[in-house]
Structures are given as C-alpha cells and as structure tokens.
Amino acid sequence: MAQDTDQNDTVAADDDSRDERSDDVPFQAPVRDDVVARYRAGPQDGYNVELQFEGDWTPQEQAALLASADFISALILEDVPDVVVDGENIDDLRISVFQDDIDGTDRTLAYAEVLDVRTDSVLPATANLVFDQGDIDQLLRTGGWQGTVLHEMFHALGFGTVWEEQGLSRVTAQDGGRFTGVNATAAYKDSSSAAGDLLAMNGVPIQVEADGFAEGHWDEDRFGTEFMTPEIDDTETAADISIASLEDLGYDTAWDDVTRTDDRTGPIPIIPI
C-alpha cells in the first residue's frame, strides 16, 4: 500500500562534498521497502518539496525522486512565501509525478512543466514531471535514471522554465544564447569550461535551436556531460553553474551569492547523480 511520508532529516556533507565521490562510483539512492503516494522533503521551517505520485511506481523508481527532493530541500536554505493555488496552500513546491507513453524508447525521456508561479518572484509553486514509460527500465539499467530525475526536478524549480520571465536569458548575434545571472556567470568565468570563450563575461552559453529559440539548457557542445545540458549521458556531472543559477532565480541556497551581504551559505550537499 502506498503511504504518505514526511522526510525532515537531511544531512549536508562537507564543503568539498562535490568532489568526495570518485567518478567511477555513481550515487546510489537508498531504496525504501514500500511505495509512497506522497512525500515531503525538508524541515517544516525550510524549503519543502512535496511529491505526489500518480499511477504505479516501484520503490526503485521512486528512490531517485525522493533523493532529488531531499537534495533540493537541503540545498535551498530559506523558505519562500506560501502561495494559495486553487484554494490550497502550497509550501513551497508541489510536484505531481507521472508516467506516460510519450514517444516510445530513446527519444523524449521526460519533460517538466511549471503550472503555477508566484506573482512577485515568478518562482514555481506547482509543476508536473512526466517520464516516458518506454525509457524508465533502460535508464535504470544504464544508470541514467537518477540524472534524468534531477534534471527534470531542476526544471520544476524554474531552471530554463522561467528564465525568460525573469529576464535571465537572451539570444544575440554576437553572444549566441546566454544565461545572464550574475552568480552563474561568475562561476562560469572561473571554470575551465570558459576556456576560449572571449565573451564569458556576458553569461553562460545556453542551447539555441536552429530557429534561434533559446532552450532551457546549458550548451551541449561546451558543457558535455553536465546534467543540465539537453542530452543524457552514461556518466553525468554537476558544475557549479547549475547550483549558482538557482541563486540567480531568487532562491537562497548554500551557494555564496556574490550580490548580497546577507546571503546564507553552507556546504553543498552531495549531488545525487
């Protein structure tokens, strides 16, 4: 029987936790013995991610979603204002999770859609995550399931889905596509990924379609295996730019915001990929 579960205990790792795990030892999400219908990550006075599972799930499938929700609730240090959606109080992000027949195998693995945002900050309040039934088993076998889940959950937070509304992305003939958030740009300029990019001070390169439309991802050619590029890889990595970009969206995370003197900081939790 599916149960309702609150998860209020999240443990932050040491400051260098992003480098603690060697590349050949992938993250392993703990698998519960049971299936849950609802899951709430984060302490009551912190940032909460509420998952609502629709349809049939296995404990192994759910493990990646619970681990990703726990990570986000540990990474974001400050609560955001509650908001009422359809008569219900939302604190802080409610995600409905589905499986569906999207397009068979090996094409669209999943997608996220933000449904409701806060009117002042444009931070998401509710979202859907939809995973293709034809791809889940293969992703579990190859180790790509955890990275796919975290990728989509970042979209539910607003990564790539509210950039335009917040004025954080642009496409120009000179720059190509760029994410212009101050924190992510500073992290990018300090990284090896910026090598050879004479316009690095203008923002982080983002994927641009042939018609000039800016996608909500980092540029595949430049960032390769980074988990917020458009393509899934057998081994996913996480760059500072992805964490820093959440600060630019308006979340107060463990990342040190270069624009604020009152910013809360802390160790970055182990990233579940």
ZIWO-V677341 format. One line per field, one symbol per residue. ss: DSSP state (~ for helix, > for strand, _ for the rest). phi: phi as a letter, one per 20 degrees, with the letter a starting at -180 (. if undefined). A space follows every 50 residues. Layout:
ss=???
phi=???
This chain:
ss=__>>>>>_________~~~________________>>>>>>_______>> >>>_____~~~~~~~~~~~~~~~~~>______>>>__>>>__>>>>>>>> _________>>>>>>>>______>>>>>>>>>___~~~~~~~__~~~~~~ ~~~~~~~_____~~~~__>>>>___>>>>__~~~~~~~~__~~~_____~ ~~_>>>>>_____>>>>>_~~~~__>__>_______>__~~~~~~~~~~_ __>____________________
phi=.fdecddddcdeefgeffdfeffecffdffdfecddecbceofgededdd dcednecdgfffgffffffffffefeedfdgfbeclndedbdcddedcdb efbnemcffabcceeccffeemffdcbddcdfgfdffffffeneffffff gffffffpfmecgffemdcbccffemecedgfffffffgedffegnefdg fepefdfcfgenfffebffffedlegfdefdecfcecceggffffffffp eedffeffecedfecrfffgeec
